[in-house]
Amino acid sequence: MSLLTRLRGGPNKSLQVIFDPLPIFAPAKTVIASNAPELRRYTFFTAKLRGMMSTLESLVAEAKSRAKKHAEQSAEIISSQGLAAALDYCREQELEPPQCSLTAASQNAEALRGKAKRALSDAKWWERRLEKKAVQDFEMRKRQSGDVNGPISDEAFQYYKDKKGRE
């Protein structure tokens, strides 16, 4: 490209090479700059990142893997010690148990107790609660270490974005 073309306002390809950020900033660049893949910049980094499981995803997967064990344990507790003990077991896992009255004698209270028993014995119920707790704990640790400047960490944002794409 000639000097005259540069003075007229044509694109300066040499400056793009000089002022492009280091490859370490590739994930941020591909999220922020939508033209990065079209310009074939940094795409090898994003492909590598998409193939890897993030720390948050591995924490969620680990938490979800314990769901069946908790459901079976809760069912055992309900049959041997009763609903109150199962609700306490849920609280011991630092999860909010299903809401129900243990003392009311109404038909609605009975229905809520039955619903709570079914929920505590359901692995899917435990998966949802454990996933939510894993994400919240991850975000809390990120905030305490000062790694989060906005309302949500980049890793959690990417996790929710990927999760929405899977659904």
C-alpha positions as CSV (number, residue, x, y, z in Angstrom):
1,M,0.0,0.0,0.0
2,S,1.4,3.4,-1.0
3,L,1.8,6.4,1.3
4,L,-0.8,8.2,-0.8
5,T,-3.4,5.5,-0.1
6,R,-2.7,5.7,3.6
7,L,-3.1,9.5,3.6
8,R,-6.4,9.2,1.8
9,G,-7.8,7.1,4.6
10,G,-7.4,3.6,3.3
11,P,-7.0,0.7,5.7
12,N,-3.6,0.4,7.3
13,K,-3.0,-3.3,7.5
14,S,0.4,-2.9,9.1
15,L,-1.1,-1.1,12.1
16,Q,-3.5,-4.0,12.7
17,V,-0.5,-6.3,13.1
18,I,1.4,-3.9,15.3
19,F,-1.4,-2.9,17.7
20,D,-3.3,-6.2,18.0
21,P,-3.3,-7.5,21.6
22,L,-1.2,-10.4,22.6
23,P,-2.6,-13.9,22.0
24,I,-3.2,-14.2,25.8
25,F,-6.1,-11.8,25.4
26,A,-7.7,-13.9,22.7
27,P,-10.8,-15.1,24.6
28,A,-11.7,-11.5,25.5
29,K,-11.0,-10.3,22.0
30,T,-13.2,-12.9,20.4
31,V,-16.1,-12.2,22.8
32,I,-15.8,-8.4,22.4
33,A,-14.7,-8.0,18.8
34,S,-17.2,-9.7,16.6
35,N,-15.0,-9.5,13.5
36,A,-12.1,-11.5,15.0
37,P,-13.3,-14.9,13.5
38,E,-13.9,-13.3,10.1
39,L,-10.4,-11.8,10.2
40,R,-9.1,-15.3,11.2
41,R,-7.6,-13.9,14.4
42,Y,-7.4,-15.9,17.6
43,T,-9.8,-18.6,16.4
44,F,-7.4,-21.3,17.4
45,F,-7.6,-20.2,21.0
46,T,-11.3,-20.1,21.2
47,A,-11.6,-23.6,19.6
48,K,-9.1,-24.8,22.3
49,L,-11.1,-23.2,25.1
50,R,-14.4,-24.5,23.9
51,G,-13.0,-28.1,24.0
52,M,-11.8,-27.7,27.6
53,M,-14.1,-28.0,30.6
54,S,-13.9,-24.9,32.7
55,T,-13.4,-24.9,36.4
56,L,-17.0,-24.0,37.0
57,E,-18.3,-26.7,34.7
58,S,-16.1,-29.3,36.5
59,L,-17.4,-28.1,39.9
60,V,-21.0,-28.3,38.7
61,A,-20.4,-31.7,37.2
62,E,-18.9,-33.0,40.4
63,A,-21.8,-31.5,42.5
64,K,-24.4,-33.1,40.1
65,S,-22.7,-36.5,40.3
66,R,-23.6,-36.6,44.0
67,A,-27.3,-36.0,43.4
68,K,-28.3,-39.6,43.2
69,K,-26.4,-40.4,46.4
70,H,-28.3,-37.6,48.3
71,A,-31.6,-38.7,46.9
72,E,-31.1,-42.3,48.0
73,Q,-29.8,-41.1,51.4
74,S,-32.9,-38.9,51.8
75,A,-35.3,-41.7,50.9
76,E,-33.6,-43.9,53.5
77,I,-33.8,-41.2,56.1
78,I,-37.5,-40.5,55.3
79,S,-38.4,-44.2,55.7
80,S,-36.4,-44.8,58.8
81,Q,-36.4,-41.5,60.7
82,G,-39.2,-39.4,59.1
83,L,-39.5,-36.2,57.0
84,A,-38.1,-33.9,59.7
85,A,-34.8,-35.7,59.7
86,A,-34.6,-35.6,55.9
87,L,-35.2,-31.9,55.9
88,D,-32.4,-31.5,58.4
89,Y,-30.2,-33.7,56.2
90,C,-30.9,-31.2,53.3
91,R,-30.0,-28.3,55.5
92,E,-26.7,-30.1,56.5
93,Q,-25.9,-30.0,52.8
94,E,-26.4,-26.2,52.9
95,L,-29.4,-26.4,50.7
96,E,-32.9,-24.9,51.3
97,P,-35.2,-27.9,51.8
98,P,-38.8,-28.0,50.3
99,Q,-41.2,-25.9,52.3
100,C,-43.8,-27.8,54.3
101,S,-45.3,-27.8,57.7
102,L,-44.5,-30.7,60.0
103,T,-47.3,-30.0,62.5
104,A,-50.3,-28.8,60.5
105,A,-53.2,-31.3,60.0
106,S,-54.8,-29.7,57.0
107,Q,-55.2,-31.4,53.6
108,N,-52.9,-28.8,52.0
109,A,-50.2,-29.5,54.6
110,E,-50.4,-33.2,53.9
111,A,-50.0,-32.5,50.2
112,L,-47.0,-30.3,50.8
113,R,-45.4,-33.0,53.0
114,G,-45.9,-35.6,50.3
115,K,-44.5,-33.2,47.7
116,A,-41.4,-32.6,50.0
117,K,-40.9,-36.4,50.4
118,R,-41.0,-36.9,46.6
119,A,-38.6,-33.9,46.0
120,L,-36.1,-35.1,48.5
121,S,-36.1,-38.6,47.0
122,D,-35.7,-37.2,43.5
123,A,-32.2,-37.1,42.0
124,K,-33.2,-34.4,39.5
125,W,-34.3,-32.1,42.4
126,W,-31.0,-32.6,44.0
127,E,-29.1,-32.0,40.7
128,R,-30.8,-28.6,40.2
129,R,-30.1,-27.5,43.8
130,L,-26.5,-28.7,43.8
131,E,-25.9,-27.0,40.5
132,K,-27.2,-23.7,41.8
133,K,-25.2,-24.0,45.0
134,A,-22.0,-24.9,43.1
135,V,-22.4,-21.8,40.8
136,Q,-23.2,-19.6,43.8
137,D,-20.2,-20.9,45.8
138,F,-17.9,-20.4,42.8
139,E,-19.1,-16.8,42.3
140,M,-18.6,-16.1,46.1
141,R,-15.0,-17.3,45.9
142,K,-14.4,-15.2,42.8
143,R,-15.8,-12.1,44.6
144,Q,-13.8,-12.7,47.7
145,S,-10.6,-13.1,45.8
146,G,-11.4,-9.9,43.8
147,D,-11.6,-11.5,40.4
148,V,-15.1,-10.2,39.7
149,N,-15.6,-6.6,38.8
150,G,-19.2,-6.7,37.4
151,P,-22.3,-8.5,38.4
152,I,-21.1,-11.9,37.3
153,S,-17.8,-13.5,36.5
154,D,-16.7,-14.1,32.9
155,E,-16.6,-17.9,33.6
156,A,-20.2,-17.9,35.0
157,F,-21.4,-15.8,32.1
158,Q,-19.9,-18.3,29.6
159,Y,-21.4,-21.2,31.6
160,Y,-24.9,-19.8,31.5
161,K,-24.5,-18.9,27.8
162,D,-23.4,-22.4,27.0
163,K,-26.1,-23.9,29.2
164,K,-28.8,-21.9,27.4
165,G,-27.4,-23.1,24.0
166,R,-27.7,-26.8,25.2
167,E,-31.3,-26.4,26.2
